[in-house]
Amino acid sequence: MLGLAATVVAKSSTGDSVLVVLDPSLDKAGYSTFFQGLTDKGYNLTFRSSKEQKPTIIEDDVAQYSHVVIFAPDFKSAHSYLY
């Protein structure tokens, strides 16, 4: 039983969908270890630019993603595109 408990990987109880908002000025490859770690843990990553309007985080008052990771140095100008 103890061996089974040791193999359990911590994962979010809210879901495995992750929207990654990445500013176009940033190199996605520079964060590849982080993204691969999330993928290895079973998360489904969707990437979009901070300037794109789709996909949205909330649609018809329903969250479309369980988690959002934002890599946008100038986020204050990007927030209106998120929802």
C-alpha positions as CSV (number, residue, x, y, z in Angstrom):
1,M,0.0,0.0,0.0
2,L,2.8,2.4,0.9
3,G,4.4,1.7,-2.5
4,L,1.2,2.7,-4.3
5,A,1.0,5.9,-2.3
6,A,4.5,6.8,-3.4
7,T,3.7,6.5,-7.1
8,V,0.7,8.9,-7.0
9,V,1.5,12.1,-8.8
10,A,-0.1,15.3,-7.6
11,K,-2.6,16.6,-10.2
12,S,-5.2,19.3,-10.0
13,S,-8.6,18.2,-8.9
14,T,-10.2,21.0,-11.0
15,G,-9.2,19.6,-14.4
16,D,-6.3,19.2,-16.8
17,S,-6.9,21.8,-19.5
18,V,-4.4,24.7,-19.5
19,L,-4.4,27.8,-21.6
20,V,-0.9,29.2,-22.0
21,V,-1.0,32.9,-23.0
22,L,2.4,33.7,-24.5
23,D,3.5,37.1,-25.6
24,P,4.7,37.1,-29.3
25,S,8.0,38.7,-28.1
26,L,8.9,35.7,-26.0
27,D,10.5,32.5,-27.3
28,K,8.3,29.4,-26.5
29,A,11.4,27.2,-26.7
30,G,12.8,29.1,-23.7
31,Y,10.1,27.6,-21.6
32,S,10.1,24.2,-23.1
33,T,11.2,22.4,-19.9
34,F,8.3,24.0,-18.0
35,F,5.8,23.1,-20.7
36,Q,7.1,19.6,-21.1
37,G,6.8,19.1,-17.3
38,L,3.1,20.0,-17.4
39,T,2.5,17.8,-20.4
40,D,4.3,14.9,-18.7
41,K,2.0,15.3,-15.7
42,G,-1.0,14.9,-18.0
43,Y,-2.0,18.5,-18.6
44,N,-3.4,19.4,-22.0
45,L,-1.8,22.7,-23.1
46,T,-3.4,25.1,-25.5
47,F,-1.2,28.0,-26.6
48,R,-2.2,31.4,-27.8
49,S,-0.7,34.8,-28.2
50,S,-1.6,37.6,-25.8
51,K,-2.8,39.6,-28.8
52,E,-5.2,36.9,-30.1
53,Q,-8.9,37.1,-29.2
54,K,-9.6,33.3,-29.4
55,P,-9.7,31.0,-27.6
56,T,-11.3,32.9,-24.7
57,I,-11.1,31.8,-21.1
58,I,-14.8,32.2,-20.4
59,E,-17.5,31.6,-22.9
60,D,-21.2,31.9,-22.1
61,D,-20.3,32.2,-18.4
62,V,-18.5,28.8,-18.5
63,A,-14.8,28.4,-17.9
64,Q,-13.2,26.9,-21.0
65,Y,-9.9,26.0,-19.2
66,S,-9.1,24.7,-15.7
67,H,-5.9,26.8,-15.5
68,V,-4.3,29.8,-17.2
69,V,-0.6,30.5,-17.4
70,I,0.3,34.0,-18.5
71,F,3.7,34.8,-20.0
72,A,3.0,38.4,-21.1
73,P,5.3,41.2,-19.8
74,D,2.8,43.9,-21.0
75,F,-0.3,42.1,-19.6
76,K,-2.2,45.3,-18.8
77,S,-2.8,45.8,-22.5
78,A,-3.6,42.2,-23.1
79,H,-6.2,41.6,-20.5
80,S,-9.2,42.7,-22.6
81,Y,-8.5,39.9,-25.1
82,L,-8.8,37.2,-22.5
83,Y,-12.5,37.2,-21.9
